[in-house]
């Protein structure tokens, strides 16, 4: 099951979905599937489909698998509102769609939603103790 999420990209670096719609979909459409794939475009292009297929091949017992992109922006540590130091970003990443989420984990996590309007599926799973693994697709670059 592929769900397209066209939320406001200014909300954060990860995929944001409309929480009331997510709750409704988990109770209806997703009840008949084991895995949901969240993307941020109406229809995936060939490159996105290749990434999704590779991610599904690696998807194991974890609650989710999220594409990761190496951090490229400067990251600073603040003390009292003043930059104290730069942080080595070599081990940092930013989550990006697609996000593959196990329905059972998502179902448990959405039960806690109250008045949120937008939510990141992977952040929601993590906030409930679910394990999310990252997927580095740089080895697929020759396929794009």
TORNU-990357 format. One line per 3 residues: number of its first residue (from 1); for each residue x negated, y negated, z negated of N, C-alpha, C, O, CB. Coordinates in nm, 2 decimals. Glycine has a CB too. Layout:
% TORNU-990357
NUM	X:Y:Z:X:Y:Z:X:Y:Z:X:Y:Z:X:Y:Z | ...
% end
This chain:
% TORNU-990357
1	-0.09:0.12:0.00:0.00:0.00:0.00:-0.09:-0.12:0.00:-0.17:-0.14:-0.09:0.10:0.00:-0.12 | -0.08:-0.21:0.10:-0.15:-0.33:0.11:-0.06:-0.45:0.08:0.04:-0.46:0.14:-0.22:-0.35:0.25 | -0.10:-0.53:-0.02:-0.03:-0.65:-0.06:-0.11:-0.77:-0.02:-0.22:-0.78:-0.05:0.01:-0.65:-0.21
4	-0.04:-0.86:0.05:-0.11:-0.98:0.09:-0.08:-1.09:-0.01:0.04:-1.11:-0.04:-0.06:-1.03:0.23 | -0.18:-1.16:-0.06:-0.16:-1.26:-0.16:-0.21:-1.39:-0.10:-0.33:-1.41:-0.08:-0.23:-1.22:-0.29 | -0.13:-1.49:-0.08:-0.17:-1.61:-0.03:-0.15:-1.72:-0.13:-0.09:-1.83:-0.10:-0.09:-1.65:0.10
7	-0.21:-1.70:-0.25:-0.20:-1.80:-0.35:-0.30:-1.92:-0.33:-0.37:-1.92:-0.23:-0.24:-1.73:-0.49 | -0.29:-2.01:-0.42:-0.38:-2.13:-0.41:-0.52:-2.09:-0.43:-0.55:-2.06:-0.55:-0.33:-2.24:-0.50 | -0.60:-2.11:-0.33:-0.74:-2.07:-0.35:-0.82:-2.16:-0.44:-0.93:-2.13:-0.48:-0.81:-2.06:-0.22
10	-0.76:-2.27:-0.48:-0.83:-2.36:-0.57:-0.82:-2.32:-0.72:-0.88:-2.38:-0.80:-0.77:-2.50:-0.55 | -0.74:-2.22:-0.74:-0.72:-2.17:-0.88:-0.84:-2.10:-0.94:-0.85:-2.09:-1.06:-0.60:-2.08:-0.88 | -0.93:-2.05:-0.85:-1.05:-1.98:-0.91:-1.11:-1.90:-0.80:-1.06:-1.90:-0.69:-1.01:-1.90:-1.02
13	-1.22:-1.84:-0.83:-1.30:-1.77:-0.73:-1.24:-1.63:-0.70:-1.28:-1.57:-0.60:-1.44:-1.75:-0.78 | -1.15:-1.58:-0.77:-1.09:-1.45:-0.74:-0.95:-1.47:-0.69:-0.89:-1.57:-0.69:-1.09:-1.36:-0.87 | -0.90:-1.36:-0.64:-0.77:-1.35:-0.58:-0.66:-1.38:-0.69:-0.67:-1.33:-0.80:-0.74:-1.21:-0.53
16	-0.57:-1.47:-0.66:-0.46:-1.50:-0.75:-0.33:-1.46:-0.68:-0.30:-1.49:-0.57:-0.46:-1.65:-0.78 | -0.24:-1.39:-0.76:-0.11:-1.35:-0.70:0.00:-1.41:-0.79:-0.02:-1.44:-0.91:-0.10:-1.19:-0.70 | 0.11:-1.42:-0.73:0.23:-1.48:-0.80:0.28:-1.37:-0.90:0.32:-1.27:-0.86:0.34:-1.52:-0.70
19	0.27:-1.40:-1.03:0.29:-1.30:-1.14:0.44:-1.25:-1.13:0.45:-1.13:-1.14:0.27:-1.36:-1.27 | 0.54:-1.33:-1.12:0.68:-1.28:-1.11:0.70:-1.18:-1.00:0.76:-1.08:-1.01:0.78:-1.39:-1.10 | 0.64:-1.21:-0.88:0.65:-1.12:-0.77:0.57:-0.99:-0.79:0.62:-0.88:-0.76:0.59:-1.19:-0.64
22	0.45:-1.00:-0.86:0.38:-0.88:-0.89:0.46:-0.79:-0.98:0.46:-0.67:-0.96:0.24:-0.92:-0.96 | 0.52:-0.85:-1.08:0.60:-0.77:-1.18:0.71:-0.69:-1.10:0.73:-0.58:-1.12:0.66:-0.86:-1.29 | 0.78:-0.77:-1.01:0.88:-0.71:-0.93:0.83:-0.59:-0.84:0.90:-0.49:-0.83:0.95:-0.81:-0.85
25	0.72:-0.62:-0.78:0.66:-0.52:-0.69:0.62:-0.39:-0.76:0.64:-0.28:-0.71:0.55:-0.57:-0.61 | 0.56:-0.41:-0.88:0.52:-0.29:-0.96:0.64:-0.21:-0.99:0.63:-0.08:-0.99:0.44:-0.34:-1.08 | 0.75:-0.27:-1.02:0.87:-0.20:-1.06:0.94:-0.13:-0.95:1.02:-0.04:-0.97:0.96:-0.29:-1.14
28	0.92:-0.19:-0.83:0.99:-0.13:-0.71:0.90:-0.07:-0.61:0.88:0.06:-0.61:1.07:-0.25:-0.64 | 0.84:-0.14:-0.52:0.76:-0.09:-0.41:0.64:-0.01:-0.46:0.62:0.10:-0.41:0.71:-0.20:-0.33 | 0.57:-0.06:-0.55:0.45:0.02:-0.60:0.48:0.14:-0.68:0.39:0.22:-0.70:0.36:-0.08:-0.68
31	0.60:0.16:-0.72:0.64:0.28:-0.80:0.62:0.41:-0.71:0.61:0.52:-0.77:0.79:0.27:-0.84 | 0.61:0.39:-0.58:0.60:0.51:-0.49:0.46:0.53:-0.44:0.44:0.60:-0.35:0.69:0.49:-0.38 | 0.36:0.46:-0.50:0.22:0.47:-0.45:0.13:0.48:-0.57:0.16:0.45:-0.68:0.19:0.35:-0.37
34	0.00:0.53:-0.54:-0.10:0.54:-0.65:-0.19:0.42:-0.66:-0.25:0.39:-0.76:-0.17:0.67:-0.63 | -0.21:0.36:-0.54:-0.32:0.25:-0.53:-0.26:0.13:-0.46:-0.19:0.15:-0.36:-0.44:0.31:-0.46 | -0.29:0.01:-0.50:-0.26:-0.11:-0.43:-0.38:-0.18:-0.39:-0.48:-0.18:-0.46:-0.17:-0.20:-0.52
37	-0.38:-0.23:-0.27:-0.49:-0.31:-0.21:-0.45:-0.45:-0.20:-0.35:-0.48:-0.12:-0.54:-0.25:-0.08 | -0.51:-0.54:-0.26:-0.48:-0.68:-0.25:-0.58:-0.75:-0.16:-0.70:-0.74:-0.18:-0.48:-0.75:-0.40 | -0.52:-0.83:-0.07:-0.60:-0.91:0.03:-0.55:-1.05:0.02:-0.45:-1.08:-0.03:-0.60:-0.85:0.17
40	-0.63:-1.14:0.08:-0.59:-1.28:0.08:-0.56:-1.33:0.22:-0.59:-1.45:0.25:-0.69:-1.37:0.02 | -0.50:-1.25:0.30:-0.46:-1.29:0.44:-0.34:-1.21:0.48:-0.31:-1.10:0.43:-0.58:-1.26:0.54 | -0.26:-1.27:0.57:-0.13:-1.20:0.60:-0.15:-1.06:0.66:-0.08:-0.97:0.63:-0.05:-1.29:0.70
43	-0.24:-1.05:0.75:-0.28:-0.92:0.81:-0.43:-0.91:0.82:-0.50:-1.00:0.86:-0.22:-0.91:0.96 | -0.48:-0.80:0.77:-0.62:-0.78:0.77:-0.68:-0.76:0.91:-0.62:-0.70:0.99:-0.66:-0.66:0.68 | -0.80:-0.83:0.93:-0.86:-0.81:1.06:-0.94:-0.68:1.05:-0.95:-0.61:0.95:-0.96:-0.93:1.09
46	-1.01:-0.64:1.17:-1.08:-0.52:1.18:-1.19:-0.51:1.07:-1.21:-0.40:1.01:-1.14:-0.50:1.31 | -1.26:-0.62:1.05:-1.37:-0.62:0.95:-1.32:-0.59:0.81:-1.38:-0.51:0.73:-1.45:-0.75:0.95 | -1.20:-0.65:0.77:-1.14:-0.63:0.64:-1.10:-0.49:0.63:-1.11:-0.42:0.52:-1.03:-0.73:0.62
49	-1.04:-0.43:0.74:-0.99:-0.29:0.73:-1.11:-0.20:0.71:-1.10:-0.10:0.63:-0.92:-0.25:0.86 | -1.23:-0.23:0.77:-1.35:-0.15:0.75:-1.39:-0.15:0.61:-1.43:-0.05:0.55:-1.46:-0.19:0.85 | -1.39:-0.27:0.55:-1.43:-0.28:0.41:-1.33:-0.21:0.32:-1.38:-0.13:0.23:-1.43:-0.43:0.37
52	-1.20:-0.22:0.34:-1.10:-0.15:0.26:-1.13:0.00:0.27:-1.12:0.07:0.17:-0.96:-0.18:0.31 | -1.15:0.05:0.39:-1.17:0.20:0.41:-1.30:0.24:0.34:-1.29:0.35:0.27:-1.18:0.23:0.56 | -1.40:0.17:0.34:-1.53:0.20:0.27:-1.50:0.20:0.12:-1.55:0.28:0.05:-1.64:0.11:0.31
55	-1.43:0.10:0.07:-1.40:0.09:-0.07:-1.31:0.21:-0.11:-1.34:0.26:-0.22:-1.32:-0.04:-0.10 | -1.21:0.25:-0.04:-1.13:0.36:-0.07:-1.21:0.49:-0.08:-1.19:0.58:-0.16:-1.01:0.38:0.03 | -1.31:0.50:0.01:-1.40:0.62:0.01:-1.48:0.63:-0.12:-1.51:0.73:-0.17:-1.50:0.61:0.12
58	-1.51:0.51:-0.18:-1.59:0.50:-0.31:-1.50:0.50:-0.43:-1.55:0.51:-0.54:-1.68:0.39:-0.31 | -1.37:0.48:-0.42:-1.28:0.46:-0.53:-1.28:0.59:-0.61:-1.24:0.69:-0.55:-1.14:0.41:-0.48 | -1.30:0.58:-0.74:-1.30:0.70:-0.82:-1.19:0.69:-0.93:-1.08:0.67:-0.89:-1.44:0.71:-0.89
61	-1.23:0.72:-1.05:-1.13:0.73:-1.16:-1.11:0.60:-1.23:-1.02:0.59:-1.31:-1.17:0.83:-1.26 | -1.19:0.49:-1.19:-1.17:0.36:-1.26:-1.03:0.30:-1.22:-0.96:0.35:-1.13:-1.28:0.27:-1.21 | -1.00:0.20:-1.29:-0.87:0.13:-1.27:-0.88:0.04:-1.14:-0.78:0.02:-1.08:-0.84:0.04:-1.39
64	-1.00:-0.01:-1.11:-1.01:-0.09:-0.99:-1.14:-0.10:-0.93:-1.24:-0.07:-0.99:-0.96:-0.23:-1.03 | -1.15:-0.14:-0.81:-1.27:-0.17:-0.73:-1.26:-0.30:-0.66:-1.16:-0.32:-0.59:-1.30:-0.05:-0.63 | -1.35:-0.39:-0.69:-1.34:-0.53:-0.64:-1.47:-0.56:-0.56:-1.58:-0.53:-0.61:-1.32:-0.63:-0.75
67	-1.45:-0.61:-0.44:-1.56:-0.66:-0.36:-1.64:-0.77:-0.44:-1.58:-0.86:-0.49:-1.52:-0.71:-0.22 | -1.77:-0.76:-0.44:-1.85:-0.86:-0.50:-1.94:-0.93:-0.40:-1.99:-0.87:-0.31:-1.94:-0.80:-0.62 | -1.96:-1.06:-0.43:-2.05:-1.14:-0.34:-2.15:-1.21:-0.44:-2.11:-1.26:-0.54:-1.96:-1.25:-0.26
70	-2.27:-1.20:-0.40:-2.38:-1.26:-0.48:-2.35:-1.41:-0.51:-2.31:-1.48:-0.42:-2.52:-1.24:-0.42 | -2.38:-1.45:-0.63:-2.36:-1.59:-0.67:-2.46:-1.67:-0.59:-2.58:-1.64:-0.59:-2.37:-1.61:-0.82 | -2.42:-1.78:-0.53:-2.51:-1.87:-0.46:-2.51:-2.01:-0.51:-2.60:-2.09:-0.48:-2.47:-1.87:-0.31
73	-2.41:-2.04:-0.59:-2.41:-2.17:-0.65:-2.50:-2.18:-0.78:-2.52:-2.08:-0.84:-2.26:-2.21:-0.69 | -2.54:-2.30:-0.81:-2.62:-2.31:-0.93:-2.53:-2.29:-1.06:-2.42:-2.33:-1.06:-2.69:-2.46:-0.94 | -2.59:-2.22:-1.15:-2.52:-2.19:-1.28:-2.60:-2.25:-1.39:-2.72:-2.23:-1.40:-2.50:-2.04:-1.30
76	-2.54:-2.33:-1.47:-2.60:-2.40:-1.58:-2.54:-2.36:-1.72:-2.42:-2.34:-1.73:-2.60:-2.55:-1.56 | -2.62:-2.36:-1.82:-2.58:-2.34:-1.96:-2.57:-2.48:-2.02:-2.67:-2.56:-2.02:-2.67:-2.24:-2.04 | -2.46:-2.51:-2.08:-2.44:-2.64:-2.15:-2.45:-2.63:-2.30:-2.41:-2.53:-2.36:-2.30:-2.70:-2.11
79	-2.50:-2.74:-2.36:-2.51:-2.75:-2.50:-2.46:-2.89:-2.53:-2.52:-2.99:-2.50:-2.65:-2.73:-2.56 | -2.34:-2.90:-2.60:-2.29:-3.03:-2.64:-2.26:-3.12:-2.51:-2.27:-3.24:-2.52:-2.39:-3.11:-2.72 | -2.22:-3.05:-2.41:-2.18:-3.13:-2.28:-2.30:-3.17:-2.20:-2.29:-3.24:-2.10:-2.10:-3.25:-2.32
82	-2.42:-3.12:-2.24:-2.54:-3.16:-2.16:-2.60:-3.03:-2.11:-2.61:-2.93:-2.18:-2.65:-3.23:-2.25 | -2.66:-3.03:-1.99:-2.72:-2.92:-1.93:-2.84:-2.88:-2.01:-2.94:-2.96:-2.02:-2.75:-2.94:-1.78 | -2.84:-2.76:-2.06:-2.96:-2.71:-2.14:-3.06:-2.64:-2.06:-3.18:-2.65:-2.08:-2.91:-2.62:-2.26
85	-3.01:-2.56:-1.96:-3.10:-2.48:-1.87:-3.02:-2.42:-1.76:-2.90:-2.41:-1.76:-3.16:-2.37:-1.95 | -3.09:-2.39:-1.65:-3.04:-2.32:-1.54:-3.03:-2.17:-1.58:-3.12:-2.12:-1.65:-3.12:-2.34:-1.41 | -2.94:-2.10:-1.52:-2.93:-1.95:-1.55:-2.96:-1.88:-1.43:-2.92:-1.91:-1.31:-2.78:-1.92:-1.60
88	-3.05:-1.77:-1.45:-3.08:-1.69:-1.33:-2.96:-1.62:-1.28:-2.89:-1.55:-1.35:-3.19:-1.58:-1.38 | -2.93:-1.65:-1.15:-2.81:-1.59:-1.09:-2.83:-1.46:-1.02:-2.74:-1.42:-0.95:-2.75:-1.70:-1.00 | -2.95:-1.40:-1.02:-2.98:-1.28:-0.95:-2.89:-1.17:-0.98:-2.87:-1.08:-0.90:-3.12:-1.24:-0.96
91	-2.84:-1.17:-1.11:-2.75:-1.06:-1.15:-2.60:-1.10:-1.15:-2.52:-1.02:-1.20:-2.79:-1.00:-1.29 | -2.57:-1.22:-1.11:-2.43:-1.27:-1.11:-2.37:-1.25:-0.98:-2.43:-1.24:-0.87:-2.43:-1.42:-1.15 | -2.24:-1.23:-0.98:-2.16:-1.22:-0.86:-2.02:-1.28:-0.88:-1.98:-1.32:-0.99:-2.14:-1.07:-0.82
94	-1.96:-1.30:-0.77:-1.82:-1.35:-0.77:-1.73:-1.25:-0.71:-1.76:-1.19:-0.60:-1.82:-1.49:-0.68 | -1.62:-1.22:-0.77:-1.53:-1.12:-0.72:-1.45:-1.18:-0.60:-1.42:-1.30:-0.60:-1.42:-1.07:-0.83 | -1.43:-1.10:-0.50:-1.36:-1.14:-0.38:-1.27:-1.03:-0.33:-1.29:-0.92:-0.36:-1.46:-1.18:-0.26
97	-1.16:-1.07:-0.26:-1.08:-0.97:-0.20:-1.15:-0.89:-0.10:-1.24:-0.94:-0.04:-0.95:-1.03:-0.14 | -1.12:-0.77:-0.07:-1.00:-0.70:-0.12:-1.03:-0.65:-0.26:-1.14:-0.62:-0.31:-0.97:-0.58:-0.03 | -0.92:-0.63:-0.34:-0.92:-0.57:-0.47:-0.84:-0.44:-0.46:-0.72:-0.45:-0.41:-0.87:-0.67:-0.58
100	-0.89:-0.33:-0.50:-0.82:-0.20:-0.50:-0.79:-0.17:-0.65:-0.88:-0.16:-0.73:-0.90:-0.09:-0.43 | -0.66:-0.16:-0.68:-0.62:-0.14:-0.82:-0.53:-0.02:-0.83:-0.44:0.00:-0.75:-0.54:-0.27:-0.87 | -0.56:0.07:-0.92:-0.47:0.18:-0.95:-0.34:0.14:-1.01:-0.33:0.06:-1.10:-0.54:0.28:-1.05
103	-0.23:0.19:-0.95:-0.10:0.14:-0.99:-0.07:0.16:-1.14:-0.01:0.08:-1.20:0.01:0.21:-0.91 | -0.11:0.28:-1.19:-0.08:0.31:-1.33:-0.15:0.20:-1.43:-0.09:0.16:-1.52:-0.13:0.45:-1.37 | -0.27:0.16:-1.39:-0.34:0.06:-1.47:-0.27:-0.08:-1.46:-0.25:-0.15:-1.56:-0.48:0.04:-1.43
106	-0.22:-0.11:-1.34:-0.15:-0.23:-1.31:-0.02:-0.24:-1.38:0.02:-0.34:-1.44:-0.14:-0.25:-1.16 | 0.05:-0.12:-1.38:0.18:-0.11:-1.44:0.17:-0.14:-1.59:0.25:-0.21:-1.65:0.24:0.03:-1.42 | 0.07:-0.09:-1.66:0.05:-0.11:-1.80:0.01:-0.26:-1.83:0.07:-0.32:-1.92:-0.07:-0.02:-1.85
109	-0.07:-0.32:-1.74:-0.12:-0.45:-1.76:-0.01:-0.56:-1.74:0.00:-0.65:-1.81:-0.23:-0.48:-1.67 | 0.08:-0.54:-1.64:0.18:-0.64:-1.61:0.29:-0.64:-1.72:0.36:-0.74:-1.73:0.25:-0.61:-1.48 | 0.30:-0.54:-1.80:0.40:-0.54:-1.91:0.37:-0.65:-2.01:0.46:-0.70:-2.09:0.40:-0.41:-1.98
112	0.24:-0.70:-2.02:0.20:-0.80:-2.11:0.23:-0.94:-2.06:0.22:-1.04:-2.13:0.06:-0.79:-2.15 | 0.26:-0.96:-1.93:0.28:-1.09:-1.87:0.40:-1.15:-1.93:0.51:-1.09:-1.94:0.28:-1.08:-1.72 | 0.39:-1.28:-1.96:0.51:-1.35:-2.01:0.55:-1.46:-1.92:0.64:-1.45:-1.84:0.48:-1.40:-2.16
115	0.49:-1.58:-1.93:0.53:-1.69:-1.85:0.42:-1.73:-1.75:0.43:-1.84:-1.70:0.56:-1.81:-1.94 | 0.32:-1.65:-1.73:0.22:-1.68:-1.63:0.28:-1.69:-1.49:0.36:-1.61:-1.45:0.10:-1.57:-1.63 | 0.23:-1.79:-1.41:0.28:-1.80:-1.28:0.18:-1.73:-1.18:0.23:-1.68:-1.08:0.30:-1.94:-1.24
118	0.05:-1.74:-1.21:-0.05:-1.68:-1.12:-0.14:-1.60:-1.20:-0.17:-1.63:-1.31:-0.13:-1.79:-1.04 | -0.19:-1.49:-1.14:-0.28:-1.40:-1.22:-0.37:-1.33:-1.12:-0.33:-1.30:-1.00:-0.19:-1.29:-1.30 | -0.49:-1.30:-1.16:-0.58:-1.22:-1.09:-0.56:-1.07:-1.12:-0.57:-1.04:-1.24:-0.73:-1.26:-1.11
121	-0.53:-0.98:-1.03:-0.50:-0.84:-1.07:-0.62:-0.78:-1.14:-0.60:-0.71:-1.24:-0.48:-0.76:-0.94 | -0.74:-0.81:-1.09:-0.86:-0.74:-1.16:-0.88:-0.80:-1.30:-0.92:-0.73:-1.39:-0.98:-0.76:-1.07 | -0.87:-0.93:-1.31:-0.88:-0.99:-1.44:-0.78:-0.94:-1.54:-0.80:-0.92:-1.66:-0.88:-1.15:-1.43
124	-0.66:-0.92:-1.49:-0.55:-0.87:-1.57:-0.58:-0.73:-1.62:-0.56:-0.70:-1.74:-0.42:-0.87:-1.49 | -0.64:-0.65:-1.53:-0.68:-0.51:-1.57:-0.79:-0.52:-1.68:-0.78:-0.44:-1.78:-0.72:-0.43:-1.45 | -0.89:-0.60:-1.65:-1.00:-0.61:-1.75:-0.95:-0.66:-1.89:-1.00:-0.61:-1.99:-1.11:-0.71:-1.69
127	-0.86:-0.75:-1.89:-0.81:-0.80:-2.01:-0.73:-0.70:-2.10:-0.71:-0.72:-2.22:-0.72:-0.92:-1.99 | -0.70:-0.59:-2.03:-0.63:-0.48:-2.10:-0.72:-0.36:-2.12:-0.68:-0.24:-2.14:-0.51:-0.44:-2.03 | -0.85:-0.38:-2.11:-0.95:-0.27:-2.13:-0.98:-0.18:-2.02:-1.05:-0.08:-2.03:-0.91:-0.20:-2.25
130	-0.92:-0.20:-1.90:-0.94:-0.12:-1.79:-1.08:-0.14:-1.73:-1.13:-0.25:-1.73:-0.83:-0.14:-1.68 | -1.13:-0.04:-1.66:-1.26:-0.05:-1.60:-1.25:-0.09:-1.45:-1.18:-0.03:-1.38:-1.34:0.08:-1.61 | -1.32:-0.20:-1.42:-1.32:-0.24:-1.28:-1.47:-0.23:-1.23:-1.56:-0.28:-1.30:-1.27:-0.39:-1.26
133	-1.49:-0.16:-1.12:-1.62:-0.15:-1.07:-1.63:-0.25:-0.95:-1.53:-0.28:-0.88:-1.65:0.00:-1.02 | -1.75:-0.29:-0.92:-1.78:-0.38:-0.81:-1.83:-0.30:-0.69:-1.89:-0.20:-0.70:-1.88:-0.49:-0.85 | -1.80:-0.36:-0.57:-1.83:-0.30:-0.45:-1.91:-0.40:-0.37:-1.87:-0.51:-0.34:-1.71:-0.25:-0.37
136	-2.04:-0.36:-0.34:-2.12:-0.45:-0.26:-2.12:-0.41:-0.11:-2.16:-0.29:-0.08:-2.27:-0.45:-0.31 | -2.06:-0.49:-0.03:-2.05:-0.45:0.11:-2.16:-0.50:0.21:-2.14:-0.50:0.33:-1.91:-0.50:0.16 | -2.27:-0.55:0.15:-2.38:-0.60:0.24:-2.43:-0.49:0.33:-2.48:-0.53:0.44:-2.49:-0.66:0.15
139	-2.42:-0.37:0.29:-2.47:-0.26:0.38:-2.37:-0.24:0.50:-2.41:-0.17:0.60:-2.48:-0.13:0.31 | -2.26:-0.31:0.50:-2.16:-0.30:0.61:-2.18:-0.41:0.71:-2.10:-0.42:0.80:-2.02:-0.29:0.56 | -2.27:-0.50:0.68:-2.29:-0.62:0.77:-2.30:-0.59:0.91:-2.25:-0.66:1.00:-2.41:-0.70:0.72
142	-2.36:-0.48:0.95:-2.38:-0.44:1.09:-2.24:-0.40:1.15:-2.23:-0.40:1.28:-2.47:-0.33:1.10 | -2.14:-0.38:1.07:-2.01:-0.34:1.13:-1.92:-0.46:1.16:-1.82:-0.45:1.23:-1.93:-0.25:1.03 | -1.96:-0.58:1.11:-1.88:-0.70:1.13:-1.91:-0.77:1.26:-1.85:-0.87:1.29:-1.90:-0.80:1.02
% end
